[in-house]
Amino acid sequence: MITQTMVQPSSLLPVGMDIVPLGDVFLFHLTDELQDRLENLLEQKKCDRLSNEQVAELEGITELSRIFTLINAQIAEKSSYCSLECDMR
């Protein structure tokens, strides 16, 4: 197992989370500001210009985005808004 340092995703929630309505459900998204920060850090990473603190921040934002994706997929699967017939219901 690889150990890595990252900003705790939960610490980003107060300023980094939007809840957006989509039909009869609500989905989790990064705020525009946090999304911009993520894109900026990814650009800097391409140029190999990230400090250790920025790497930790990038890892935390990326993990939060993964969490939102997982939660949103589960919401969509359980939602009547989901246009796919789900065998798992």
C-alpha positions as CSV (number, residue, x, y, z in Angstrom):
1,M,0.0,0.0,0.0
2,I,1.3,3.4,-0.9
3,T,1.0,6.1,1.7
4,Q,0.3,9.6,0.5
5,T,-0.4,13.0,2.1
6,M,-3.5,14.8,1.1
7,V,-5.8,17.5,2.3
8,Q,-8.8,15.9,4.0
9,P,-11.7,16.0,1.6
10,S,-14.1,16.8,4.5
11,S,-12.2,20.0,5.1
12,L,-13.1,21.2,1.6
13,L,-16.9,20.6,2.1
14,P,-17.8,24.0,3.6
15,V,-16.4,26.0,0.7
16,G,-16.2,23.4,-2.1
17,M,-19.6,21.7,-2.3
18,D,-22.7,22.7,-4.4
19,I,-25.9,20.7,-4.4
20,V,-27.5,21.1,-7.8
21,P,-31.1,20.0,-8.6
22,L,-31.5,17.7,-11.6
23,G,-35.1,16.7,-12.2
24,D,-36.4,15.3,-8.9
25,V,-33.0,14.6,-7.4
26,F,-30.1,16.7,-6.1
27,L,-26.5,16.0,-7.1
28,F,-23.2,17.0,-5.5
29,H,-20.7,19.1,-7.5
30,L,-17.6,21.0,-6.8
31,T,-18.2,24.8,-6.6
32,D,-17.0,26.8,-9.5
33,E,-14.1,28.1,-7.4
34,L,-12.9,24.7,-6.4
35,Q,-13.3,23.3,-9.9
36,D,-11.1,26.2,-11.1
37,R,-8.6,25.5,-8.5
38,L,-8.5,21.8,-9.5
39,E,-7.9,22.7,-13.1
40,N,-5.2,25.2,-12.1
41,L,-3.4,22.5,-10.1
42,L,-3.7,20.0,-12.9
43,E,-2.1,22.5,-15.3
44,Q,0.7,23.1,-12.9
45,K,1.2,19.4,-12.4
46,K,1.7,19.0,-16.2
47,C,4.6,21.4,-15.9
48,D,5.9,19.7,-12.8
49,R,5.6,22.9,-10.7
50,L,3.6,21.7,-7.7
51,S,4.9,22.1,-4.2
52,N,4.3,19.3,-1.6
53,E,1.4,21.4,-0.2
54,Q,-0.2,21.8,-3.7
55,V,0.2,18.0,-4.3
56,A,-1.7,17.4,-1.0
57,E,-4.4,19.9,-2.0
58,L,-4.7,18.3,-5.5
59,E,-5.1,14.8,-4.0
60,G,-7.8,16.1,-1.5
61,I,-9.8,17.8,-4.2
62,T,-9.5,14.8,-6.5
63,E,-10.7,12.5,-3.8
64,L,-13.7,14.7,-3.0
65,S,-14.6,14.7,-6.7
66,R,-14.4,10.9,-6.7
67,I,-16.7,10.8,-3.7
68,F,-19.2,13.0,-5.4
69,T,-19.1,10.9,-8.5
70,L,-19.8,7.7,-6.5
71,I,-22.6,9.3,-4.5
72,N,-24.2,10.9,-7.7
73,A,-24.0,7.5,-9.5
74,Q,-25.8,5.9,-6.6
75,I,-28.4,8.6,-6.5
76,A,-29.0,8.3,-10.2
77,E,-29.4,4.5,-9.9
78,K,-32.0,4.8,-7.2
79,S,-33.8,7.7,-8.8
80,S,-37.0,7.5,-10.9
81,Y,-35.2,10.1,-13.1
82,C,-32.7,7.5,-14.2
83,S,-33.6,6.7,-17.8
84,L,-31.9,3.3,-17.7
85,E,-33.8,0.3,-16.6
86,C,-31.8,-0.9,-13.6
87,D,-32.0,-4.6,-12.9
88,M,-30.7,-4.0,-9.4
89,R,-33.8,-2.1,-8.1
